[in-house]
Amino acid sequence: MNSKMARICFYGNLKLIGNRETDPEKYNLYFGLAKLAEAVSDVDCRVQLLSQEVNALRSLNENTDSSKGGG
């Protein structure tokens, strides 16, 4: 299960069984888990962006190195 699906499931559980007044413990549990899944999803997106940037820099570096050595 990925973090986006986890977030959907936790918010679904929150709507079904998490009542702030009658069961604050379950509400806080599922709300906290949903927020944690959002944070994990955000970190995952940032890691993917960083990976793309690293790959672009590697490609640029390889192109620069090959142009220096080929002349």
C-alpha positions as CSV (number, residue, x, y, z in Angstrom):
1,M,0.0,0.0,0.0
2,N,1.4,3.4,-0.9
3,S,1.1,6.5,1.3
4,K,-1.7,8.0,-0.8
5,M,-3.8,4.9,-0.4
6,A,-3.0,4.8,3.3
7,R,-4.2,8.4,3.7
8,I,-7.5,7.6,1.9
9,C,-8.0,4.6,4.2
10,F,-7.2,6.5,7.4
11,Y,-9.5,9.3,6.5
12,G,-12.2,6.8,5.6
13,N,-11.9,5.1,9.0
14,L,-11.9,8.5,10.6
15,K,-15.3,9.3,9.0
16,L,-16.7,5.9,9.8
17,I,-15.7,5.3,13.4
18,G,-13.8,8.4,14.6
19,N,-16.1,10.6,16.6
20,R,-14.3,13.4,18.4
21,E,-16.8,13.6,21.2
22,T,-17.8,10.0,21.9
23,D,-14.5,8.3,21.1
24,P,-11.6,10.9,21.1
25,E,-9.0,8.1,21.3
26,K,-10.0,6.6,18.0
27,Y,-10.5,10.0,16.4
28,N,-7.0,11.1,17.4
29,L,-5.5,7.8,16.3
30,Y,-7.0,7.9,12.8
31,F,-6.5,11.6,12.4
32,G,-2.9,11.3,13.4
33,L,-2.3,8.3,11.1
34,A,-4.0,10.3,8.2
35,K,-1.7,13.2,8.8
36,L,1.3,11.0,9.1
37,A,0.4,9.4,5.8
38,E,0.1,12.9,4.2
39,A,3.6,13.7,5.5
40,V,5.0,10.5,4.2
41,S,3.4,11.2,0.8
42,D,5.0,14.7,0.8
43,V,8.4,13.3,1.6
44,D,8.0,10.7,-1.1
45,C,7.2,13.4,-3.7
46,R,10.2,15.5,-2.6
47,V,12.5,12.4,-2.8
48,Q,11.2,11.8,-6.4
49,L,11.9,15.4,-7.3
50,L,15.4,15.2,-5.8
51,S,16.1,12.0,-7.7
52,Q,15.1,13.7,-11.0
53,E,17.4,16.6,-10.2
54,V,20.3,14.3,-9.4
55,N,19.7,12.4,-12.6
56,A,19.6,15.7,-14.6
57,L,22.9,16.8,-12.9
58,R,24.5,13.5,-13.7
59,S,23.5,13.8,-17.3
60,L,24.8,17.3,-17.5
61,N,28.1,16.2,-15.9
62,E,28.4,13.3,-18.3
63,N,27.8,15.6,-21.3
64,T,30.3,18.1,-20.0
65,D,32.9,15.3,-19.4
66,S,32.4,13.8,-22.9
67,S,32.8,17.2,-24.6
68,K,36.0,17.9,-22.8
69,G,37.5,14.5,-23.6
70,G,36.3,14.3,-27.2
71,G,38.1,17.3,-28.6
